């Protein structure tokens, strides 16, 4: 190894790494970059890979949608250089017009071996950007699977409860109203028993598509189990939620499921409630909506009932 200098060895090691790496001196000047950094810079319109430029100034001058994030990152680089912290790392998006990308950035302060005990010694930092796009996309896919009902493609109970609990927090902090209702497909067991589970699944998907047409863009529709669905209505009181629920009930009653044996009529029962400041969690509101739902079923199905006993369902124009 005598023929290979220490500088050549370190350069070869850096160039062999897939992460984009640069070294900045105590003033923030970029004094060294590896091959991955040069390649990324060239592919994205950079000139000279920023060698000789001040990294802190580049971050401060950033413009566009990611400017604030770049400026914050530059400040963290400065914090490491000036000894206010030993290291820093963050994940961030770096999308191009054609490709969605995410990176993990790390900033680490270097202490040359002979200056560790010298507080006045020149400081340098290594900045690395590692492409983590594959991992991020996998995380998104797993999150989507964890929050999505496989049959209908709607959000599932877990995602619905998370959103409803956030709405409850907003109600308590900002007095922002919200309501929800539970929908039950009437006589679903009879459909399964008479026509088979495949038709039953088709009925659930058919109903889900009709429900989407009845709610507003800002509302959250979920399948929370079996033949039960739920809708969260942000910034809506119980009376307003009743009107949406009645529109949904009317639409599904007028939309039979097409089957080879003939059309299959579908109806739903709906229980409505508003979130209340005294609720400990969204489960309390779901409990009230569930009781209203069973009152609708006890009264003959195909109707909407509210947790406020005296409130009659409004007429949809």
C-alpha positions as CSV (number, residue, x, y, z in Angstrom):
1,X,0.0,0.0,0.0
2,X,3.0,2.3,0.0
3,X,2.2,3.4,-3.5
4,X,-1.3,4.7,-2.4
5,X,-1.3,7.9,-0.4
6,X,-3.7,8.5,2.4
7,X,-5.4,11.2,0.4
8,X,-5.8,8.9,-2.6
9,X,-7.2,6.2,-0.4
10,X,-9.8,8.4,1.3
11,X,-10.8,9.8,-2.1
12,X,-11.3,6.3,-3.5
13,X,-13.4,5.3,-0.5
14,X,-15.6,8.4,-0.8
15,X,-16.1,7.8,-4.6
16,X,-17.1,4.2,-3.9
17,X,-20.0,5.3,-1.7
18,X,-23.5,5.8,-3.2
19,X,-24.4,8.7,-0.9
20,X,-23.6,12.2,-2.2
21,X,-20.9,13.6,0.1
22,X,-19.2,16.9,0.5
23,X,-16.8,18.4,3.0
24,X,-17.2,22.0,4.2
25,X,-14.6,24.0,6.1
26,X,-15.3,26.1,9.2
27,X,-16.5,29.0,7.0
28,X,-18.9,26.8,5.1
29,X,-16.9,26.6,1.9
30,X,-17.2,23.3,0.0
31,X,-13.6,21.9,-0.2
32,X,-14.2,18.4,-1.4
33,X,-17.0,16.3,-3.0
34,X,-17.3,12.7,-4.0
35,X,-18.3,11.2,-7.4
36,X,-21.9,10.7,-6.4
37,X,-22.2,14.4,-5.4
38,X,-20.7,15.4,-8.8
39,X,-23.0,13.1,-10.7
40,X,-26.1,14.3,-8.8
41,X,-25.1,17.9,-9.3
42,X,-24.5,17.4,-13.1
43,X,-27.8,15.5,-13.5
44,X,-29.7,18.4,-11.8
45,X,-28.2,21.3,-13.6
46,X,-25.3,22.0,-11.2
47,X,-22.0,23.5,-12.4
48,X,-18.7,22.4,-10.9
49,X,-20.5,20.5,-8.2
50,X,-20.5,23.7,-6.1
51,X,-16.8,23.2,-5.3
52,X,-15.4,26.5,-3.9
53,X,-18.9,27.8,-3.1
54,X,-20.1,28.5,0.3
55,X,-22.7,25.8,1.3
56,X,-24.3,28.1,3.9
57,X,-24.8,30.8,1.3
58,X,-26.3,28.3,-1.2
59,X,-28.8,27.2,1.5
60,X,-29.6,30.9,2.4
61,X,-30.2,31.8,-1.3
62,X,-32.5,28.9,-1.9
63,X,-35.8,29.9,-3.7
64,X,-39.0,28.0,-4.6
65,X,-41.2,25.6,-2.7
66,X,-38.3,24.0,-0.7
67,X,-36.6,27.3,0.2
68,X,-37.5,27.4,3.9
69,X,-36.4,23.8,4.4
70,X,-33.1,24.5,2.7
71,X,-32.6,27.6,4.8
72,X,-33.3,25.6,8.0
73,X,-30.9,22.9,6.8
74,X,-28.2,25.5,6.3
75,X,-28.7,26.8,9.8
76,X,-28.2,23.2,11.1
77,X,-25.0,22.9,9.1
78,X,-23.8,26.1,10.7
79,X,-24.8,24.8,14.2
80,X,-22.6,21.7,13.6
81,X,-19.7,23.7,12.2
82,X,-19.7,26.2,15.1
83,X,-19.9,23.4,17.8
84,X,-23.5,24.0,18.9
85,X,-24.2,20.4,18.1
86,X,-22.2,17.4,17.1
87,X,-24.4,16.1,14.3
88,X,-27.7,16.6,12.6
89,X,-29.9,14.5,10.4
90,X,-33.3,14.9,8.6
91,X,-35.4,13.3,5.9
92,X,-36.7,15.5,3.1
93,X,-38.4,15.3,-0.3
94,X,-36.4,16.4,-3.4
95,X,-38.8,15.8,-6.3
96,X,-38.0,16.5,-9.9
97,X,-40.6,17.2,-12.6
98,X,-40.5,13.5,-13.6
99,X,-39.4,11.7,-10.5
100,X,-40.5,11.6,-6.8
101,X,-37.4,11.3,-4.5
102,X,-36.6,11.4,-0.9
103,X,-33.2,11.8,0.8
104,X,-31.7,11.3,4.3
105,X,-29.3,14.2,5.0
106,X,-26.7,13.9,7.7
107,X,-24.2,16.6,9.0
108,X,-21.3,15.3,11.1
109,X,-18.5,17.4,12.7
110,X,-15.0,16.1,12.1
111,X,-12.3,16.4,14.7
112,X,-8.8,15.8,13.2
113,X,-6.9,13.3,15.4
114,X,-4.3,15.8,16.5
115,X,-6.7,18.7,17.3
116,X,-9.4,16.9,19.4
117,X,-8.3,18.7,22.6
118,X,-7.8,22.1,20.9
119,X,-11.1,24.2,20.9
120,X,-9.5,26.7,18.5
121,X,-8.6,24.1,15.9
122,X,-10.1,24.4,12.4
123,X,-13.5,22.7,12.2
124,X,-14.8,20.8,9.2
125,X,-18.1,19.0,8.6
126,X,-19.1,16.2,6.3
127,X,-22.6,16.5,4.7
128,X,-24.1,13.4,3.2
129,X,-27.3,13.0,1.2
130,X,-28.5,9.3,0.9
131,X,-31.3,8.4,-1.6
132,X,-34.0,6.7,0.5
133,X,-36.8,6.8,-2.2
134,X,-37.3,3.0,-2.2
135,X,-37.7,2.9,1.5
136,X,-40.1,5.9,1.6
137,X,-42.3,4.4,-1.2
138,X,-42.4,1.2,0.7
139,X,-43.4,3.0,3.9
140,X,-46.2,4.8,2.0
141,X,-47.4,1.5,0.6
142,X,-47.4,-0.1,4.0
143,X,-49.2,2.8,5.6
144,X,-51.8,2.8,2.8
145,X,-52.4,-1.0,3.4
146,X,-52.7,-0.4,7.1
147,X,-55.4,2.3,6.6
148,X,-57.3,0.9,3.6
149,X,-60.2,-1.6,3.4
150,X,-59.1,-4.2,0.9
151,X,-62.5,-4.9,-0.6
152,X,-63.9,-1.4,-1.2
153,X,-60.7,0.7,-1.3
154,X,-62.1,3.0,1.4
155,X,-60.4,4.0,4.6
156,X,-60.7,1.5,7.4
157,X,-61.8,1.7,11.0
158,X,-58.3,2.5,12.2
159,X,-57.9,5.5,9.9
160,X,-61.4,6.7,10.6
161,X,-60.9,6.7,14.3
162,X,-57.6,8.6,13.9
163,X,-59.3,11.3,11.9
164,X,-62.3,11.5,14.2
165,X,-60.0,11.9,17.2
166,X,-58.1,14.7,15.5
167,X,-61.5,16.4,14.8
168,X,-62.3,16.0,18.5
169,X,-59.1,17.7,19.4
170,X,-59.9,20.6,17.1
171,X,-63.4,20.9,18.7
172,X,-61.8,21.1,22.2
173,X,-59.0,23.5,21.2
174,X,-60.7,25.7,18.6
175,X,-64.4,25.1,19.1
176,X,-64.6,23.7,15.5
177,X,-67.7,21.5,15.2
178,X,-67.7,18.1,13.6
179,X,-70.2,15.3,13.2
180,X,-70.2,11.7,12.1
181,X,-72.7,9.0,11.2
182,X,-72.7,5.2,10.9
183,X,-74.4,3.5,7.9
184,X,-75.6,-0.1,8.0
185,X,-76.6,-1.9,4.9
186,X,-80.1,-3.3,5.7
187,X,-80.7,-7.1,5.5
188,X,-77.2,-7.8,4.3
189,X,-77.2,-11.3,5.7
190,X,-80.3,-12.1,3.5
191,X,-78.4,-10.9,0.4
192,X,-75.4,-13.1,1.3
193,X,-77.7,-16.1,2.1
194,X,-79.8,-15.7,-1.0
195,X,-77.3,-14.7,-3.7
196,X,-74.0,-15.8,-2.3
197,X,-71.0,-13.9,-0.8
198,X,-69.7,-12.8,-4.2
199,X,-72.9,-10.8,-4.7
200,X,-72.7,-9.6,-1.1
201,X,-69.2,-8.2,-1.8
202,X,-70.5,-6.6,-5.0
203,X,-73.3,-5.0,-2.9
204,X,-70.8,-3.5,-0.5
205,X,-68.7,-2.1,-3.4
206,X,-71.8,-0.8,-5.1
207,X,-73.0,0.9,-1.9
208,X,-69.5,2.4,-1.3
209,X,-69.5,4.0,-4.8
210,X,-73.0,5.5,-4.2
211,X,-71.9,6.8,-0.7
212,X,-69.0,8.7,-2.3
213,X,-71.5,10.5,-4.6
214,X,-73.6,11.6,-1.6
215,X,-70.9,13.1,0.6
216,X,-68.8,16.3,0.3
217,X,-65.2,16.4,-0.9
218,X,-64.0,17.3,2.7
219,X,-65.9,14.4,4.3
220,X,-64.2,11.1,5.2
221,X,-65.9,7.8,4.2
222,X,-64.7,4.5,5.7
223,X,-65.8,0.9,6.0
224,X,-65.5,0.2,9.7
225,X,-66.6,-3.5,9.7
226,X,-68.8,-6.0,7.9
227,X,-71.7,-4.1,6.3
228,X,-71.0,-1.0,8.4
229,X,-69.6,2.3,7.0
230,X,-69.0,5.6,8.7
231,X,-68.7,9.2,7.5
232,X,-66.8,12.0,9.4
233,X,-68.1,15.5,8.6
234,X,-65.6,18.3,9.6
235,X,-67.1,21.7,10.5
236,X,-70.7,20.3,10.5
237,X,-73.2,20.2,13.3
238,X,-75.7,17.3,13.8
239,X,-78.5,18.9,11.8
240,X,-76.2,19.4,8.8
241,X,-75.0,15.8,9.1
242,X,-78.6,14.6,9.1
243,X,-79.2,16.3,5.8
244,X,-76.1,14.6,4.2
245,X,-77.1,11.3,5.7
246,X,-80.7,11.6,4.3
247,X,-79.3,12.5,0.9
248,X,-77.2,9.3,1.1
249,X,-80.1,7.2,2.2
250,X,-82.2,8.4,-0.7
251,X,-79.5,7.9,-3.3
252,X,-78.8,4.3,-2.3
253,X,-82.6,3.4,-2.2
254,X,-82.9,4.6,-5.7
255,X,-79.8,2.6,-6.9
256,X,-80.4,-1.1,-7.0
257,X,-77.5,-3.5,-7.6
258,X,-77.6,-5.1,-11.0
259,X,-77.3,-8.9,-10.9
260,X,-77.8,-11.7,-13.4
261,X,-80.9,-12.7,-11.5
262,X,-82.3,-9.2,-11.7
263,X,-81.9,-5.9,-9.8
264,X,-81.4,-6.2,-6.0
265,X,-82.8,-3.4,-4.0
266,X,-80.6,-1.9,-1.3
267,X,-81.5,0.3,1.6
268,X,-79.5,1.6,4.6
269,X,-80.2,2.7,8.2
270,X,-78.1,5.6,9.5
271,X,-77.3,6.8,13.0
272,X,-76.0,10.4,13.3
273,X,-74.3,12.4,16.1
274,X,-72.1,15.4,16.6
275,X,-68.8,15.3,18.5
276,X,-69.0,16.8,22.0
277,X,-66.4,18.4,24.1
278,X,-67.1,16.0,26.9
279,X,-66.2,13.0,24.7
280,X,-63.1,11.2,25.9
281,X,-62.4,9.8,22.5
282,X,-64.2,9.3,19.1
283,X,-65.4,6.0,20.5
284,X,-67.9,7.9,22.6
285,X,-69.4,9.5,19.5
286,X,-69.5,6.2,17.7
287,X,-71.4,4.7,20.6
288,X,-74.1,7.4,20.3
289,X,-74.3,7.0,16.6
290,X,-74.5,3.3,17.0
291,X,-77.5,3.6,19.4
292,X,-79.2,6.0,17.0
293,X,-78.6,3.5,14.2
294,X,-80.3,0.7,16.1
295,X,-83.2,2.9,16.8
296,X,-83.5,3.4,13.0
297,X,-83.5,-0.3,12.6
298,X,-86.0,-0.9,15.3
299,X,-88.4,1.6,13.7
300,X,-88.4,-0.3,10.4
301,X,-85.0,0.4,8.7
302,X,-84.3,2.6,5.7
303,X,-84.3,5.7,7.7
304,X,-82.0,8.2,9.5
305,X,-82.0,8.9,13.2
306,X,-80.0,11.2,15.3
307,X,-78.6,10.8,18.8
308,X,-80.6,13.9,19.8
309,X,-83.9,12.1,20.5
310,X,-86.2,15.0,19.6
311,X,-84.6,15.8,16.2
312,X,-86.7,14.7,13.2
313,X,-84.8,13.9,10.0
314,X,-84.9,16.8,7.6
315,X,-86.5,16.5,4.2
316,X,-84.0,16.5,1.3
317,X,-85.1,18.9,-1.5
